[in-house]
Amino acid sequence: MVPMILAVGASFDYIRAYNVRQSMQSDLDAALIAAVKQIDTDDSDALKQKVSDWFHAQVESSYSLGDIEIDTTNHRITATASGTVPTTLMQLANIATVPVSVESAVEGPATSYLNVYIVIDKSPSMLLAATTAGQQAMYSGIGCQFACHTGDAHTVSGKSYANNYEYSTAKSIKLRADVAVDAVSEVLDMIDRSDSSHARIKVGLYSLGDTATEVLAPTLDTATAHKRLVDDSYGLTSASSTTYTYFDVSLTALKKMVGTGGDGTSSSKPLKLVLLLTDGVQSQREWVINGVTWNGSKAVSGSYWNKVAPLNPDWCAYIKNQSATMAVLYTEYLPITTDWGYNATVGSTMASAKWKSTWGGTMDSGVSTSITRRDYIPYALADCASSKSLFISASSSADITAGLSALFTQYLTSVRLTQ
């Protein structure tokens, strides 16, 4: 009976020790994660005290911290902890305690090799005037808030304009596409500050429309990125736009350009972050205007109105499944209730879009199908991002710039366990 009791006791006591070790590991991990976020602002002694305070607030007093190493250069903290677990039946064999110990290390992406893929939506809807004042100026001048490169010519106060965009340029009206370029320029400046030696963080520029186009492959040369960003010939400014926005096609193409993310330990295994600026609408101008029937001056039906809808977030998984992080800035699709095309498509309900049969999308539970497609866009884009915290919605020009910067900052200040 004694050997049998010892065997049962050993199993019981070692299970208890294992559970204590798991709990201790979790507490040590949490303590290091909490401390590493202040590694740029606190000195080593303060950081060690923070690790100790956090750890001891979570665990039993009998458990002790071992060595704590602070590497401010590489933004890395390592520590050990140990303790003993009292036994029960094993005391019959004069074994009073079982020793347990753990080790943990954390560091942030700011210390790793990183490729940043900045993707700008080039759909015509990005040519919406960026401010309420700008939209009013466009509408009072030519009867449309969008600065499209195609469409009717206009004569305003005796002056002729070939299209809406020519009018917006003449009146110095800033568009959402212009604001997107400003926001990306700010991120490039942040990359310069985060990697002043230009040794770790590469940046690539991409446009998104009927497909994805690589404007600049990932490079350490941010000066070249700045130049291509504002050069009209590279297709990222408001001087051009795509006719279509096909996220299913473009994100498939982008998947091949981004490739599989690494662990950030070397230039050949970089972490990968995709920053997507978009209004989130799968669209084509012909879907709005083709097949339309009228009741007097009112458009009552169109053959393809259901196709204009939020992107299916499952398409974002093409990239996320490759160990790349997806962050999304929603350049908010502002309601244009004076426009019949808006009211018939983006302003209409998700039910009328038949999102499941049209694009394979599944709506979030608890959201009514009577919600407008425009109001469902944030749900779809939040699901597109790697986490809810990596999704930001912005309506004003200032919010768009601040939002993209916030997403990049949040990624850099996040931490990961390395041991």
C-alpha positions as a Markdown table, in Angstrom:
| # | Residue | x | y | z |
|---|---|---|---|---|
| 1 | Met | 0.0 | 0.0 | 0.0 |
| 2 | Val | 2.8 | 2.4 | 0.8 |
| 3 | Pro | 4.3 | 2.4 | -2.8 |
| 4 | Met | 0.8 | 2.8 | -4.2 |
| 5 | Ile | 0.1 | 5.8 | -1.9 |
| 6 | Leu | 3.5 | 7.3 | -2.8 |
| 7 | Ala | 2.7 | 6.9 | -6.5 |
| 8 | Val | -0.7 | 8.6 | -6.2 |
| 9 | Gly | 0.8 | 11.3 | -4.0 |
| 10 | Ala | 3.6 | 12.0 | -6.4 |
| 11 | Ser | 1.1 | 12.4 | -9.3 |
| 12 | Phe | -1.1 | 14.7 | -7.2 |
| 13 | Asp | 1.8 | 16.8 | -5.9 |
| 14 | Tyr | 3.5 | 17.2 | -9.2 |
| 15 | Ile | 0.2 | 18.3 | -10.9 |
| 16 | Arg | -0.1 | 20.9 | -8.2 |
| 17 | Ala | 3.5 | 22.0 | -8.8 |
| 18 | Tyr | 2.9 | 22.2 | -12.5 |
| 19 | Asn | -0.2 | 24.4 | -12.1 |
| 20 | Val | 1.8 | 26.7 | -9.7 |
| 21 | Arg | 4.6 | 26.9 | -12.3 |
| 22 | Gln | 2.1 | 27.8 | -15.1 |
| 23 | Ser | 0.6 | 30.5 | -12.9 |
| 24 | Met | 4.1 | 31.8 | -11.9 |
| 25 | Gln | 5.1 | 31.9 | -15.6 |
| 26 | Ser | 2.0 | 33.9 | -16.5 |
| 27 | Asp | 2.6 | 36.4 | -13.6 |
| 28 | Leu | 6.3 | 36.9 | -14.6 |
| 29 | Asp | 5.3 | 37.4 | -18.3 |
| 30 | Ala | 2.7 | 40.0 | -17.3 |
| 31 | Ala | 5.3 | 41.8 | -15.0 |
| 32 | Leu | 7.8 | 42.0 | -17.8 |
| 33 | Ile | 5.2 | 43.1 | -20.4 |
| 34 | Ala | 4.1 | 45.9 | -18.0 |
| 35 | Ala | 7.7 | 47.1 | -17.4 |
| 36 | Val | 9.0 | 47.0 | -21.0 |
| 37 | Lys | 6.4 | 49.6 | -22.1 |
| 38 | Gln | 8.3 | 52.1 | -20.0 |
| 39 | Ile | 11.8 | 51.1 | -21.1 |
| 40 | Asp | 12.3 | 54.3 | -23.0 |
| 41 | Thr | 11.3 | 56.5 | -20.1 |
| 42 | Asp | 12.4 | 54.8 | -16.9 |
| 43 | Asp | 15.9 | 54.0 | -15.7 |
| 44 | Ser | 17.0 | 50.4 | -15.0 |
| 45 | Asp | 16.4 | 50.6 | -11.2 |
| 46 | Ala | 12.9 | 51.9 | -11.7 |
| 47 | Leu | 12.1 | 49.2 | -14.3 |
| 48 | Lys | 13.4 | 46.4 | -11.9 |
| 49 | Gln | 11.2 | 47.8 | -9.1 |
| 50 | Lys | 8.2 | 47.8 | -11.5 |
| 51 | Val | 8.8 | 44.1 | -12.4 |
| 52 | Ser | 9.1 | 43.3 | -8.7 |
| 53 | Asp | 6.0 | 45.2 | -7.6 |
| 54 | Trp | 3.9 | 43.7 | -10.4 |
| 55 | Phe | 5.1 | 40.2 | -9.8 |
| 56 | His | 4.7 | 40.2 | -6.0 |
| 57 | Ala | 1.3 | 41.7 | -6.3 |
| 58 | Gln | 0.2 | 38.7 | -8.2 |
| 59 | Val | 1.9 | 35.7 | -6.5 |
| 60 | Glu | 2.4 | 34.2 | -3.1 |
| 61 | Ser | 5.0 | 35.9 | -0.9 |
| 62 | Ser | 7.0 | 32.7 | -0.7 |
| 63 | Tyr | 7.9 | 33.0 | -4.4 |
| 64 | Ser | 11.0 | 35.1 | -5.2 |
| 65 | Leu | 12.4 | 36.9 | -8.2 |
| 66 | Gly | 15.9 | 36.0 | -9.4 |
| 67 | Asp | 18.0 | 38.1 | -11.7 |
| 68 | Ile | 16.4 | 40.9 | -13.7 |
| 69 | Glu | 18.3 | 42.1 | -16.7 |
| 70 | Ile | 17.4 | 45.4 | -18.4 |
| 71 | Asp | 18.8 | 45.9 | -22.0 |
| 72 | Thr | 17.7 | 49.4 | -22.9 |
| 73 | Thr | 19.6 | 49.4 | -26.2 |
| 74 | Asn | 17.6 | 46.4 | -27.5 |
| 75 | His | 14.4 | 47.2 | -25.5 |
| 76 | Arg | 14.6 | 43.8 | -23.9 |
| 77 | Ile | 14.0 | 42.6 | -20.3 |
| 78 | Thr | 14.7 | 39.1 | -18.9 |
| 79 | Ala | 14.0 | 37.7 | -15.5 |
| 80 | Thr | 13.7 | 34.5 | -13.5 |
| 81 | Ala | 11.5 | 33.5 | -10.6 |
| 82 | Ser | 11.5 | 30.5 | -8.2 |
| 83 | Gly | 9.7 | 29.0 | -5.3 |
| 84 | Thr | 8.6 | 25.7 | -3.7 |
| 85 | Val | 5.3 | 23.9 | -3.5 |
| 86 | Pro | 4.5 | 22.0 | -0.2 |
| 87 | Thr | 3.7 | 18.3 | -0.8 |
| 88 | Thr | 1.0 | 16.2 | 0.8 |
| 89 | Leu | 1.3 | 12.5 | 0.5 |
| 90 | Met | 4.9 | 12.6 | -0.7 |
| 91 | Gln | 5.8 | 13.7 | 2.8 |
| 92 | Leu | 5.6 | 9.9 | 3.6 |
| 93 | Ala | 8.8 | 9.7 | 1.7 |
| 94 | Asn | 10.3 | 12.7 | 3.5 |
| 95 | Ile | 9.8 | 14.9 | 0.4 |
| 96 | Ala | 8.4 | 18.1 | 1.9 |
| 97 | Thr | 8.5 | 20.4 | -1.1 |
| 98 | Val | 8.8 | 20.5 | -4.9 |
| 99 | Pro | 10.9 | 23.3 | -6.3 |
| 100 | Val | 9.6 | 25.3 | -9.3 |
| 101 | Ser | 11.3 | 28.0 | -11.4 |
| 102 | Val | 10.5 | 30.0 | -14.5 |
| 103 | Glu | 12.3 | 32.3 | -16.9 |
| 104 | Ser | 10.8 | 35.0 | -19.2 |
| 105 | Ala | 12.0 | 37.6 | -21.7 |
| 106 | Val | 10.1 | 40.3 | -23.6 |
| 107 | Glu | 11.0 | 42.8 | -26.3 |
| 108 | Gly | 9.0 | 45.1 | -28.6 |
| 109 | Pro | 8.8 | 45.3 | -32.4 |
| 110 | Ala | 10.6 | 48.6 | -32.1 |
| 111 | Thr | 13.8 | 46.6 | -31.6 |
| 112 | Ser | 13.1 | 44.1 | -34.4 |
| 113 | Tyr | 13.7 | 44.0 | -38.1 |
| 114 | Leu | 10.4 | 45.2 | -39.6 |
| 115 | Asn | 8.9 | 45.7 | -43.1 |
| 116 | Val | 6.0 | 48.2 | -43.3 |
| 117 | Tyr | 3.7 | 47.9 | -46.3 |
| 118 | Ile | 1.7 | 51.1 | -46.7 |
| 119 | Val | -1.4 | 50.5 | -48.9 |
| 120 | Ile | -3.5 | 53.4 | -50.2 |
| 121 | Asp | -7.0 | 52.9 | -51.6 |
| 122 | Lys | -7.1 | 54.6 | -55.0 |
| 123 | Ser | -10.9 | 54.3 | -55.6 |
| 124 | Pro | -12.8 | 57.3 | -57.0 |
| 125 | Ser | -14.6 | 57.7 | -53.6 |
| 126 | Met | -11.2 | 58.7 | -52.1 |
| 127 | Leu | -11.6 | 61.8 | -54.3 |
| 128 | Leu | -14.3 | 63.1 | -51.9 |
| 129 | Ala | -13.5 | 66.6 | -50.6 |
| 130 | Ala | -11.9 | 66.1 | -47.2 |
| 131 | Thr | -13.8 | 68.7 | -45.3 |
| 132 | Thr | -17.4 | 69.8 | -45.0 |
| 133 | Ala | -16.4 | 73.2 | -46.4 |
| 134 | Gly | -14.7 | 71.6 | -49.3 |
| 135 | Gln | -17.7 | 69.4 | -50.0 |
| 136 | Gln | -20.0 | 72.4 | -49.9 |
| 137 | Ala | -17.7 | 74.3 | -52.3 |
| 138 | Met | -17.7 | 71.4 | -54.7 |
| 139 | Tyr | -21.5 | 70.9 | -54.6 |
| 140 | Ser | -22.3 | 74.6 | -55.0 |
| 141 | Gly | -19.9 | 74.9 | -57.9 |
| 142 | Ile | -20.5 | 71.8 | -59.9 |
| 143 | Gly | -23.3 | 69.9 | -58.1 |
| 144 | Cys | -21.0 | 67.0 | -56.9 |
| 145 | Gln | -18.8 | 66.6 | -53.9 |
| 146 | Phe | -16.4 | 64.1 | -55.7 |
| 147 | Ala | -13.4 | 65.3 | -57.7 |
| 148 | Cys | -13.7 | 62.5 | -60.3 |
| 149 | His | -11.3 | 62.4 | -63.3 |
| 150 | Thr | -14.2 | 61.2 | -65.5 |
| 151 | Gly | -17.6 | 62.7 | -66.0 |
| 152 | Asp | -19.1 | 65.8 | -67.5 |
| 153 | Ala | -17.3 | 69.0 | -68.2 |
| 154 | His | -18.4 | 72.2 | -66.4 |
| 155 | Thr | -18.5 | 75.9 | -67.0 |
| 156 | Val | -18.6 | 77.9 | -63.8 |
| 157 | Ser | -18.6 | 81.7 | -63.9 |
| 158 | Gly | -17.5 | 81.7 | -67.5 |
| 159 | Lys | -14.6 | 79.3 | -66.9 |
| 160 | Ser | -14.5 | 75.8 | -68.4 |
| 161 | Tyr | -13.3 | 72.7 | -66.5 |
| 162 | Ala | -12.7 | 69.3 | -68.2 |
| 163 | Asn | -13.9 | 67.4 | -65.2 |
| 164 | Asn | -14.6 | 67.6 | -61.4 |
| 165 | Tyr | -10.9 | 67.1 | -60.5 |
| 166 | Glu | -9.8 | 70.0 | -62.6 |
| 167 | Tyr | -12.3 | 72.2 | -60.8 |
| 168 | Ser | -11.2 | 71.0 | -57.3 |
| 169 | Thr | -7.5 | 71.7 | -58.2 |
| 170 | Ala | -8.4 | 75.2 | -59.5 |
| 171 | Lys | -10.2 | 75.9 | -56.2 |
| 172 | Ser | -7.5 | 74.4 | -54.0 |
| 173 | Ile | -10.0 | 72.0 | -52.5 |
| 174 | Lys | -8.2 | 69.2 | -50.5 |
| 175 | Leu | -9.4 | 65.7 | -51.1 |
| 176 | Arg | -9.3 | 62.6 | -48.9 |
| 177 | Ala | -6.6 | 61.2 | -51.3 |
| 178 | Asp | -4.5 | 64.2 | -50.5 |
| 179 | Val | -5.0 | 63.7 | -46.8 |
| 180 | Ala | -4.0 | 60.0 | -47.2 |
| 181 | Val | -0.7 | 61.1 | -48.7 |
| 182 | Asp | -0.1 | 63.6 | -45.8 |
| 183 | Ala | -0.8 | 60.7 | -43.3 |
| 184 | Val | 1.7 | 58.4 | -45.0 |
| 185 | Ser | 4.3 | 61.2 | -45.0 |
| 186 | Glu | 3.9 | 61.5 | -41.2 |
| 187 | Val | 4.5 | 57.7 | -40.8 |
| 188 | Leu | 7.6 | 58.0 | -42.9 |
| 189 | Asp | 8.9 | 60.7 | -40.6 |
| 190 | Met | 8.1 | 58.4 | -37.6 |
| 191 | Ile | 10.1 | 55.6 | -39.2 |
| 192 | Asp | 13.0 | 58.0 | -39.5 |
| 193 | Arg | 12.7 | 58.7 | -35.8 |
| 194 | Ser | 12.3 | 55.1 | -34.8 |
| 195 | Asp | 15.2 | 53.8 | -36.9 |
| 196 | Ser | 17.5 | 56.8 | -37.2 |
| 197 | Ser | 20.3 | 54.6 | -38.5 |
| 198 | His | 18.1 | 53.2 | -41.2 |
| 199 | Ala | 19.2 | 49.6 | -40.4 |
| 200 | Arg | 16.0 | 47.8 | -39.3 |
| 201 | Ile | 12.8 | 49.2 | -40.7 |
| 202 | Lys | 12.0 | 49.0 | -44.4 |
| 203 | Val | 8.9 | 50.7 | -45.9 |
| 204 | Gly | 7.1 | 49.8 | -49.1 |
| 205 | Leu | 4.4 | 51.8 | -50.9 |
| 206 | Tyr | 1.4 | 50.2 | -52.7 |
| 207 | Ser | -1.8 | 51.4 | -54.4 |
| 208 | Leu | -5.1 | 49.4 | -54.3 |
| 209 | Gly | -7.8 | 49.4 | -56.9 |
| 210 | Asp | -8.8 | 46.8 | -59.4 |
| 211 | Thr | -5.6 | 45.2 | -58.3 |
| 212 | Ala | -2.6 | 46.0 | -56.0 |
| 213 | Thr | 0.3 | 47.8 | -57.5 |
| 214 | Glu | 3.8 | 48.0 | -56.0 |
| 215 | Val | 5.0 | 51.6 | -56.2 |
| 216 | Leu | 8.1 | 51.0 | -54.1 |
| 217 | Ala | 9.4 | 47.7 | -52.9 |
| 218 | Pro | 10.4 | 47.6 | -49.1 |
| 219 | Thr | 13.5 | 49.8 | -48.7 |
| 220 | Leu | 15.5 | 51.4 | -45.9 |
| 221 | Asp | 15.6 | 54.5 | -48.1 |
| 222 | Thr | 12.8 | 56.7 | -46.7 |
| 223 | Ala | 13.9 | 59.6 | -48.8 |
| 224 | Thr | 13.0 | 57.8 | -51.9 |
| 225 | Ala | 9.7 | 56.8 | -50.4 |
| 226 | His | 8.9 | 60.5 | -49.6 |
| 227 | Lys | 9.7 | 61.4 | -53.2 |
| 228 | Arg | 7.5 | 58.7 | -54.8 |
| 229 | Leu | 4.7 | 59.4 | -52.4 |
| 230 | Val | 4.2 | 62.9 | -53.8 |
| 231 | Asp | 5.2 | 62.4 | -57.4 |
| 232 | Asp | 2.0 | 62.3 | -59.5 |
| 233 | Ser | 3.6 | 59.9 | -62.0 |
| 234 | Tyr | 3.7 | 57.1 | -59.4 |
| 235 | Gly | 0.0 | 57.1 | -58.9 |
| 236 | Leu | -0.4 | 57.7 | -55.2 |
| 237 | Thr | -1.6 | 61.3 | -55.2 |
| 238 | Ser | -5.1 | 62.6 | -56.1 |
| 239 | Ala | -3.9 | 63.3 | -59.6 |
| 240 | Ser | -5.1 | 59.8 | -60.5 |
| 241 | Ser | -7.6 | 57.2 | -59.4 |
| 242 | Thr | -8.7 | 53.7 | -60.4 |
| 243 | Thr | -12.0 | 53.0 | -62.0 |
| 244 | Tyr | -12.7 | 50.0 | -59.8 |
| 245 | Thr | -12.1 | 48.7 | -56.3 |
| 246 | Tyr | -11.9 | 45.0 | -56.1 |
| 247 | Phe | -10.6 | 43.9 | -52.7 |
| 248 | Asp | -10.9 | 40.2 | -53.5 |
| 249 | Val | -8.5 | 40.7 | -56.4 |
| 250 | Ser | -6.2 | 43.3 | -55.0 |
| 251 | Leu | -5.7 | 41.7 | -51.6 |
| 252 | Thr | -4.9 | 38.4 | -53.4 |
| 253 | Ala | -2.2 | 40.3 | -55.4 |
| 254 | Leu | -1.0 | 42.1 | -52.2 |
| 255 | Lys | -0.6 | 38.7 | -50.5 |
| 256 | Lys | 2.1 | 37.7 | -53.0 |
| 257 | Met | 3.9 | 41.0 | -52.6 |
| 258 | Val | 3.9 | 40.9 | -48.8 |
| 259 | Gly | 4.8 | 37.3 | -48.3 |
| 260 | Thr | 5.2 | 35.5 | -45.0 |
| 261 | Gly | 6.3 | 37.3 | -41.9 |
| 262 | Gly | 9.2 | 36.3 | -39.8 |
| 263 | Asp | 10.2 | 36.7 | -36.1 |
| 264 | Gly | 12.1 | 39.9 | -36.6 |
| 265 | Thr | 15.4 | 38.5 | -35.5 |
| 266 | Ser | 17.2 | 39.3 | -38.8 |
| 267 | Ser | 16.8 | 41.2 | -42.0 |
| 268 | Ser | 15.9 | 38.0 | -43.8 |
| 269 | Lys | 13.1 | 37.2 | -41.2 |
| 270 | Pro | 11.4 | 40.6 | -40.7 |
| 271 | Leu | 8.2 | 41.2 | -38.9 |
| 272 | Lys | 5.6 | 42.4 | -41.4 |
| 273 | Leu | 3.0 | 45.2 | -40.8 |
| 274 | Val | 0.4 | 46.2 | -43.4 |
| 275 | Leu | -1.1 | 49.6 | -43.0 |
| 276 | Leu | -4.2 | 49.9 | -45.1 |
| 277 | Leu | -5.9 | 53.2 | -45.7 |
| 278 | Thr | -9.3 | 52.7 | -47.3 |
| 279 | Asp | -13.0 | 53.5 | -47.3 |
| 280 | Gly | -13.7 | 49.8 | -47.4 |
| 281 | Val | -16.2 | 49.8 | -50.3 |
| 282 | Gln | -16.1 | 47.1 | -53.1 |
| 283 | Ser | -17.2 | 49.2 | -56.0 |
| 284 | Gln | -17.3 | 50.0 | -59.7 |
| 285 | Arg | -18.9 | 53.2 | -61.2 |
| 286 | Glu | -20.8 | 51.1 | -63.8 |
| 287 | Trp | -22.5 | 49.2 | -61.0 |
| 288 | Val | -24.2 | 52.4 | -59.9 |
| 289 | Ile | -25.2 | 53.8 | -63.3 |
| 290 | Asn | -25.8 | 50.7 | -65.5 |
| 291 | Gly | -29.2 | 49.1 | -65.8 |
| 292 | Val | -30.9 | 51.9 | -63.9 |
| 293 | Thr | -34.6 | 52.5 | -64.4 |
| 294 | Trp | -36.4 | 55.7 | -63.6 |
| 295 | Asn | -39.7 | 56.8 | -62.3 |
| 296 | Gly | -39.8 | 60.3 | -63.6 |
| 297 | Ser | -36.7 | 62.0 | -62.2 |
| 298 | Lys | -36.2 | 59.3 | -59.5 |
| 299 | Ala | -33.9 | 56.3 | -60.0 |
| 300 | Val | -35.9 | 53.3 | -58.8 |
| 301 | Ser | -33.8 | 50.2 | -59.6 |
| 302 | Gly | -30.4 | 49.2 | -60.9 |
| 303 | Ser | -29.1 | 45.8 | -62.1 |
| 304 | Tyr | -25.9 | 45.9 | -60.0 |
| 305 | Trp | -26.7 | 48.1 | -57.0 |
| 306 | Asn | -26.3 | 45.2 | -54.7 |
| 307 | Lys | -22.6 | 44.8 | -55.7 |
| 308 | Val | -21.5 | 48.1 | -54.1 |
| 309 | Ala | -20.9 | 46.9 | -50.5 |
| 310 | Pro | -18.4 | 46.7 | -47.7 |
| 311 | Leu | -15.4 | 44.4 | -48.4 |
| 312 | Asn | -15.6 | 40.9 | -47.1 |
| 313 | Pro | -13.1 | 40.7 | -44.2 |
| 314 | Asp | -12.3 | 37.1 | -45.1 |
| 315 | Trp | -10.3 | 38.5 | -47.9 |
| 316 | Cys | -7.9 | 40.2 | -45.4 |
| 317 | Ala | -7.1 | 36.7 | -44.1 |
| 318 | Tyr | -5.1 | 36.2 | -47.3 |
| 319 | Ile | -2.5 | 38.4 | -45.7 |
| 320 | Lys | -3.1 | 37.7 | -42.0 |
| 321 | Asn | -2.7 | 33.9 | -42.5 |
| 322 | Gln | 0.9 | 34.6 | -43.6 |
| 323 | Ser | 2.0 | 35.8 | -40.1 |
| 324 | Ala | 1.7 | 39.4 | -41.2 |
| 325 | Thr | -0.1 | 42.0 | -39.0 |
| 326 | Met | -2.9 | 44.0 | -40.6 |
| 327 | Ala | -3.8 | 47.5 | -39.3 |
| 328 | Val | -6.6 | 49.4 | -40.9 |
| 329 | Leu | -7.4 | 53.1 | -41.0 |
| 330 | Tyr | -11.0 | 53.7 | -42.2 |
| 331 | Thr | -11.2 | 57.0 | -44.1 |
| 332 | Glu | -14.8 | 57.3 | -43.2 |
| 333 | Tyr | -17.3 | 57.2 | -46.1 |
| 334 | Leu | -19.2 | 60.4 | -45.3 |
| 335 | Pro | -23.0 | 60.2 | -46.1 |
| 336 | Ile | -23.9 | 62.1 | -49.3 |
| 337 | Thr | -27.7 | 62.0 | -49.0 |
| 338 | Thr | -28.1 | 64.5 | -51.9 |
| 339 | Asp | -26.7 | 62.0 | -54.3 |
| 340 | Trp | -29.1 | 59.4 | -55.7 |
| 341 | Gly | -26.2 | 57.0 | -56.5 |
| 342 | Tyr | -25.1 | 57.0 | -52.9 |
| 343 | Asn | -28.7 | 56.5 | -51.6 |
| 344 | Ala | -29.2 | 53.6 | -53.9 |
| 345 | Thr | -26.0 | 51.8 | -53.0 |
| 346 | Val | -23.8 | 52.6 | -50.0 |
| 347 | Gly | -26.8 | 54.4 | -48.3 |
| 348 | Ser | -29.1 | 51.4 | -48.8 |
| 349 | Thr | -29.4 | 48.4 | -46.5 |
| 350 | Met | -27.1 | 45.4 | -46.0 |
| 351 | Ala | -30.2 | 43.3 | -46.7 |
| 352 | Ser | -30.5 | 44.8 | -50.2 |
| 353 | Ala | -26.8 | 44.1 | -50.8 |
| 354 | Lys | -27.4 | 40.3 | -50.3 |
| 355 | Trp | -23.9 | 40.3 | -48.9 |
| 356 | Lys | -23.6 | 36.6 | -48.4 |
| 357 | Ser | -24.6 | 35.6 | -51.9 |
| 358 | Thr | -23.0 | 38.5 | -53.6 |
| 359 | Trp | -19.6 | 38.6 | -51.9 |
| 360 | Gly | -19.6 | 35.6 | -49.4 |
| 361 | Gly | -19.7 | 37.9 | -46.4 |
| 362 | Thr | -21.1 | 37.0 | -43.0 |
| 363 | Met | -22.4 | 39.8 | -40.9 |
| 364 | Asp | -21.4 | 40.1 | -37.2 |
| 365 | Ser | -24.0 | 38.6 | -34.9 |
| 366 | Gly | -26.3 | 41.0 | -33.3 |
| 367 | Val | -26.1 | 43.5 | -36.2 |
| 368 | Ser | -29.4 | 44.0 | -38.0 |
| 369 | Thr | -29.5 | 43.6 | -41.8 |
| 370 | Ser | -31.4 | 46.8 | -41.9 |
| 371 | Ile | -28.2 | 48.7 | -41.1 |
| 372 | Thr | -27.0 | 50.7 | -44.1 |
| 373 | Arg | -24.0 | 49.4 | -46.0 |
| 374 | Arg | -22.2 | 52.6 | -45.1 |
| 375 | Asp | -22.8 | 52.1 | -41.4 |
| 376 | Tyr | -21.6 | 48.4 | -41.6 |
| 377 | Ile | -18.2 | 49.4 | -43.2 |
| 378 | Pro | -16.6 | 49.9 | -39.7 |
| 379 | Tyr | -17.7 | 46.4 | -38.6 |
| 380 | Ala | -16.2 | 44.8 | -41.8 |
| 381 | Leu | -12.9 | 46.8 | -41.5 |
| 382 | Ala | -12.5 | 46.0 | -37.8 |
| 383 | Asp | -12.8 | 42.4 | -38.7 |
| 384 | Cys | -10.3 | 42.9 | -41.4 |
| 385 | Ala | -7.7 | 44.1 | -38.9 |
| 386 | Ser | -5.5 | 41.7 | -37.0 |
| 387 | Ser | -7.2 | 42.9 | -33.8 |
| 388 | Lys | -9.8 | 45.5 | -32.9 |
| 389 | Ser | -7.1 | 47.7 | -31.4 |
| 390 | Leu | -5.5 | 47.9 | -34.8 |
| 391 | Phe | -8.6 | 49.5 | -36.4 |
| 392 | Ile | -9.2 | 53.2 | -36.3 |
| 393 | Ser | -12.0 | 55.2 | -38.0 |
| 394 | Ala | -11.3 | 58.8 | -39.0 |
| 395 | Ser | -13.6 | 61.4 | -40.6 |
| 396 | Ser | -11.6 | 64.6 | -40.6 |
| 397 | Ser | -8.3 | 65.3 | -42.3 |
| 398 | Ala | -6.6 | 65.8 | -38.9 |
| 399 | Asp | -8.1 | 62.5 | -37.6 |
| 400 | Ile | -6.9 | 60.6 | -40.7 |
| 401 | Thr | -3.3 | 61.8 | -40.2 |
| 402 | Ala | -3.4 | 61.2 | -36.4 |
| 403 | Gly | -5.1 | 57.8 | -36.8 |
| 404 | Leu | -2.5 | 56.3 | -39.1 |
| 405 | Ser | 0.3 | 57.6 | -36.8 |
| 406 | Ala | -1.5 | 56.1 | -33.8 |
| 407 | Leu | -1.8 | 52.7 | -35.5 |
| 408 | Phe | 2.0 | 52.7 | -36.3 |
| 409 | Thr | 2.9 | 53.8 | -32.8 |
| 410 | Gln | 0.6 | 51.2 | -31.2 |
| 411 | Tyr | 2.3 | 48.5 | -33.2 |
| 412 | Leu | 5.8 | 49.6 | -32.3 |
| 413 | Thr | 4.9 | 49.9 | -28.6 |
| 414 | Ser | 3.3 | 46.4 | -28.4 |
| 415 | Val | 5.5 | 43.7 | -27.0 |
| 416 | Arg | 6.1 | 40.0 | -27.6 |
| 417 | Leu | 7.4 | 37.2 | -25.4 |
| 418 | Thr | 10.6 | 35.9 | -26.7 |
| 419 | Gln | 11.2 | 33.3 | -24.0 |
